[in-house]
Each structure stands twice: as structure tokens, then as C-alpha cells.
Amino acid sequence: MASRARSLLLGLGLAAGLLLAFLVTVWVLMAVLEDGSLPGGARIAVVEIEGIILDGDGAVRELREHAENPAVKAVVVRVNSPGGVVAPTQEIVGAIERVRKAGKPVVASFGAVAASGGYYVGIAADRIFANPGTLTGSIGVIMQMANVEGLLKKVGVEYVVIKSGAYKDVGNFSRAMNPEERRILQALLDDVYGQFVAAVAKGRGLDEGTVRSFADGRIYSGKQAHALKMVDELGGFEEAVEAAAKLSGIPGKPKLIFPRRRFSISDLLRGQLGLAGPAALLPSLPTLRTPLYLMY
């Protein structure tokens, strides 16, 4: 009986050891796949803001994870965006500010373009790097809507609206905008523009009058933006990483955590075969409602 008990205990111990070794192996493999290096040690996380900003959920989630991860000592936000919708952009800025409040420096690295909303994201960082030829700036707010009243009359279409309030159909594309509606929307844009100017002034350590002198919607090169103190340094991604390492006290060449890439059959088809996906095979239908998007 004693021999059988020892054999049973030995077997259980061996099974537990094998299970532990398997779990450790999986953990190491996941770490290597995630950031290309073995686990352990300080990291700098990279968050990418690519294209038009329509939804900030993904970037906000990544920034929150990095703020809570003790291995991450700093974050580099790589921006390559011409701008986007105001609210999601502000959500990303709020997430960057929370990373900084967690005691982790954030460095912005501007790619080919970091204009309007892309620039807005950058001003939340501790330092901003831009290449001399980076297109940046375009500080302003815009709202666009169509007026197809003449076309509808020409084809004999009457657009009927039943509404509960006088301004419920502001931006209706089937008629011209009246002066009061234009005044309301202009006041809205002026308010959001003021928020933009105030954020730039705070982030760059400038007074609002100075910001307004160049915040007229024009695009600047990275070199011009540097002269206006819109960015801190002229340099690319590598220089931004080096600055993040210095700010966080990481010696030597830091290890980076890049965004996880999720495999997608549709992305593969689009990338390898030049296909636009199933949606491109469907006929496009005209939209009967114009969304009122405030865009940076």
C-alpha cells in the first residue's frame, strides 16, 4: 500500500510539473509573439493612431492596459492621421492623460501626417517629435453638409420632414440652411474650436493669443511647426523611443511592445488579392440622413 501511495504521489507530482512547464512555455511563447522578446524587464509600449479617427475605443483600451501593466514604463504614441471626429479624439486624449497620471511618460511621434485631430492627440503627450517634412497643424473644427434641394426639385422628389422641435432637422440636405440655424451651428463650432485652442495652449505652454495667431486651419511642415513651438523636437520614431527611455529611466536600448495584430481573412484577401471585401459587391444606397459630425 505504501509503495502504491508513493507511486501515486510521484505520478501526481510529475503531472503537476509537466502542467506547470506547459503553462510556462505557453506564457513565454505568448510574450514572444506579443512583443518579440522574452518576458521580464521594463518595456516601452507603442500605440498607433492610424487614419481618420472615427472610433477611439481600441486606442483607449490599449492605453488603459499599458497604464495598468507594471512592466510598461513609458508609451510612444505613433500618430499618422489627418484628423477625425471630435469626441473619439478627445477620448484618446483623456486616455493619454491617465497614462501620464499613472506616472508613465508619453511621447508622441508624428509620421507622414498629424493634422487637426492627429495633432490634438499629440499635445497630450510629454514631448512631441515630428520629421521636418511631416504635415501637421491644421488647428480648427469643421462641419460639412450637402444641399441637394435643386437636384431633388429637378428629379421631382419632395422630402417631407415631421419633427418635434424647430431645430430637429438642422443640416437637412433637402433645403437651404436658414440664418438662425447657421448661427447655432457656428456657435457650436466656435465653442469646440475654443476648446481646441485652450488644449493646445495648455499642452504647449503657450498663451491662447499666440495659438490663435497660427490656428487658422492651415497645414505646417514639421520644421515650421517646430519654429512655432507646436512640436518639441525634429526626429522620427527612433528618436521618440530614445526620449521615452530617458524620461522613464530605462538604460540602454529599450524593449518595445507593439500592438497585437489580429488575423483576418478579409484583410488578407484585400492585401494580397486587391479585393475590397463583400461590401464592395453590393450596390451603394443613398443615405437619407446627413450626420452632423464635428471634425477636427
Order of alpha helices (4+ residues) and beta strands (2+ residues): alpha-beta-alpha-beta-alpha-beta-alpha-beta-beta-alpha-alpha-alpha-beta-alpha-beta-alpha-beta-alpha
